[in-house]
Amino acid sequence: MAKKAKRAATSKPRRNPRQLKYPRIDERAAADFVSLQEIVLAARRNLPQELWDHLSGGSDSETTLWRNRLALDSLALRQRVLVDVREIDITTTLLGQKLASPVFLAPVGGFVGFVHPEGACNVARAAVAHGTTAFISTAAKPGIEQAAAAVREPLLFQLYVRSDRKWVEDILDRAKASGYRALCVCVDRNYYGRRERDLISHANVREGFGDPKYQMALNWDDIGWMKQRMGKPLILKGIATAEDARLAVEHGADVVYVSNHGGRQLDHAQASIEVLPEVVAAVEGRAEVLFDGGVLRGTDVIKALCLGARAVGVGKLLGWGLAAAGELGIVRMLELMDVEIRTALGLMGVTSLKQLNPSWVRPAQPVRLASQSNGYPWFEEQMGEQQE
């Protein structure tokens, strides 16, 4: 008993990021960023340690997080020459909407509200300003209605189940009334992953998640009912096998979203890019396919497009852009991603995303160790120098 009392007396109090001061963010800095690496460095300097860890870390041993990077680094792009690449078309479509870029803003929940009081509104405005789209999560602050009202283009609503069917009915009705054009159900969070960086820092980032038993109980029968209730196209996020891809289509999914939650759920899972080909094959064109997982560079986007993704989501990059320079930081991040995509396509001899297919990638030996930021060598050098 004495030992237990001593541990209780010396344990750290649980910190709530909402009670912390918002990071000091200067949106004017966005205009000076010429690389993604500068954005990540600015975010690292602006964010307190617990928020950096919450955004950038993974679950348990972080094997899935690192495997996402290792798998992307294990693919090489092929190059063709003497092609007129003065005009390069990087547009795509998602559920009939034309996107100016194949990069969309993936659903990022509570983090955006911890960093900025208008977090979800910033995300919405940045996406629309760039001609792409954004997923707005149940957990995003200041709220799903505020985010939808911040723009004139309809966005995509991502559902976490926090309570009973009546609660689900209410939030689906709210999303529909707010003008969201599709329902995305996150299906890979039936258990909340053990994100040990959050546990160690005592950051209370799960506040307001409701009773977890309702997310745990989510099953295939619920999916059809949700689609019918909202009356909008259905996106299932967190598909990681061919078996579930087929079931998703059979249960009415219009979009199959390949994701392992950025390595934040099942530890020792396959990398998202590893399972993308089998999912595309299983879908057989009956649904559109989206992808996220470890994306740091425009070349990562191209690799996923080659393997069958229609568009590619960025989550950590969204968070880093917001932390670096607010709404304008997200816009600048998207602009730089497009610069990288166009540059790589031009050097490959590709003038349209429609030309991409698996023949453009080959297995390759990675040249550096996997990490959450191994695509940014200059950034890692700067961080290493600061620690010396």
Secondary structure, DSSP 8 states (H G I E B T S, - for coil): -HHHHHHHHHS---B-GGGS------GGGGGG--SHHHHHHHHHHHS-HHHHHHHH--STT-HHHHHHHHHHHTEEE----S---SS-B--EEETTEEESSSEEE----HHHHHH-TTHHHHHHHHHHHHT--BEEETT-SS-HHHHHHT-SS--EEEE---S-HHHHHHHHHHHHHTT--EEEEE-S-SS----HHHHHHTB-TTTT---HHHHHT--HHHHHHHHHHHTS-EEEEEE-SHHHHHHHHHTT-SEEEE--GGGTSSTT---HHHHHHHHHHHHTTSSEEEE-SS--SHHHHHHHHHTT-SEEEESHHHHHHHHHHHHHHHHHHHHHHHHHHHHHHHHHT--BGGG--GGGEEE---SS---TTTT-HHHHHHHHHHH-
